[in-house]
Structures are given as structure tokens and as C-alpha cells.
């Protein structure tokens, strides 16, 4: 397996771990008295500032920002605004249903991405990746075994909408990075990765995401100044901003450019394994034997998918 592909897999896995840390950080934020909209306001404000700092501090990123065509800026703004739908439905649902049930339903998105990518992107090729998708789907179900099946109808509606929106977002982000039917962005750029540098793309997208959320928060009278935020909420907000926003979004965009949307979504199924493992370490929760089997299946499925025979370009250009 070439370095470019390994880097793409690693970036998608880092992104998954970042996203998977979100529900754990959210527990302290909700416990401090903030709701999902206030959480998103501070998430995208702080996360956006971090990404902009990275985009402006690195010379190559500044050059990429200056060279960004106006049409691409508009597309990135639109994509950032669209992301509010996914983030809003997911974090709002967590106030109505358990995190385990939410995670189980959300993980229909890799299958949705795989199907959509057949027509619009670099789809899964051969039988092995599709078999792997089945393995990881079973693994996610087992890993999240023993969940509470009773749930508020509002929460269910929100959490079902979330992966549908996210699947469309992933495919659109991949196309904006340069992916086309049968080709990853990296293939089309001759090994240069995404057509727009990840830090630049994330900065513009998060600006639009924050703008939409800020309007919603202001209209709802949410605490949009620091002194109105409970002190107990800052640790969770900082964690979500750094790991579940700045790192997760930038890494996923860069990883998708290298291995394609469908493969990146499949790799991201390590997220619930990470979340549950972290919850076990931090909160002393114990994994059942069924959950351990589920986690093993997820890892096995990802390995099976990424060892599909076939040649890939070996050129790699590092991105920041």
C-alpha cells in the first residue's frame, strides 16, 4: 500500500476519533446547562478561529487562500451553511435520545455515501470493499449493543435526518476537493491532494457554518458572550472546538481527497469503537464481550477494505 493511501486512511481515522470525542465533551456542556444551539455557536466560533489561525500562519495556506477563485469561495460558503443541518440535527437529537442509539442510527451514512458515490464519485470497487461495509455495519451494531430502544419521536426524526444530510455533505465536499466519478481528487491533481488546501477549505466553510449558527443563536437568545457561559461548560466546548471541529473537519477533507468519499466514510466507522473505548477509560464503563466482538469486526472490516488488490499512485504531497 503506497504512502498516499496510508496517509489518507490515517487522516480519515484521526477525523473519526475527533468526531467520536464530541458526544463525550457534550456531556459536560449539557450538564452545565447549555443546550445544543449554544454548544454549536461556541463550537464553530472557537473551531473556526483555530482553523483560520492555521490557514494564516502557514505560508502555503496563505498562498492558497489568495489564489482561491471566487466561484470556489461561493461553493465553500454554501457547503459550510449546509453542514449546519448535519451538526444541528445530531447534537439536538442527543438531548432526546441516548448517545448509543444516536451513534447506531448515524452509521447508516457510510452505506449511503457508498451508494451515492457510484454515480457521483470514486465508488467502492470490487467485492471486498462491499463485503467490508457489511462487516463494519454489523460491527457497529454489536459495539453499540444493549442500547435503549425506547426513544422520543422528535429525537428519532432528528437522528435519522442527520446521516442523510451528512452523506450528501461528504459527497459534495469530495467533489469540491476534486473527486469525480471513478477518480479521487488526488488522482486528478497528479498527487497534489485536494484542489483546495484543507486548512483553507475548512476556514471558509466554518465561517459560513458559524454565520448561520450565530443568526440562529441570536434569534433564540442563546449566551453568545463569554461571561454568560457557565464555567463548567468551557472544558467541553474547548474539546469540541479543537478535536471535533478544527481537527476533525480538516483531517476528513484531506483524507477524502486521497482515498475518496466512500473509502473515507468506511474508515470512519472506527468512530464508535473510539467513543466507547474512551468512555470506558474515562468513566469506568465496562465493555461486554459482544461489544468487544463488534469492535473487532469494525477494525477487521476497515483492514479488509483497505487491502483490496489494485495499484494506486505513489506520489504524495504533504498538506497542512
Protein Blocks (a to p, Z undefined) as FASTA:
>chain_A
ZZklmmmmmmmmmmmmmmmmmmmmmmmmmmnopafklmmmmmmmmmmmmmmmmmmmpmkl
mmmmmmpcfklmmmmmmmmmmmmmmmmmmmmmmmmmcfklmmmmmmmmmmmmmmmmmmmm
ccdedjklmmmmmmmmmmmmmmmgoiafbdcfklmmmmmmmmmmmmmmmmmmmmmnopae
hiafklmnoonapabdfklmmmmmmmmmmmmmmmmmmmnopafbfklpcfklmmmmmmmm
mmmmmmmmmmmmmmmmmnojklmmmmmmmmmmmmmmmmmmmnopacdfklmmmmmmmmmm
mmmmmmggcdddfbdcddZZ
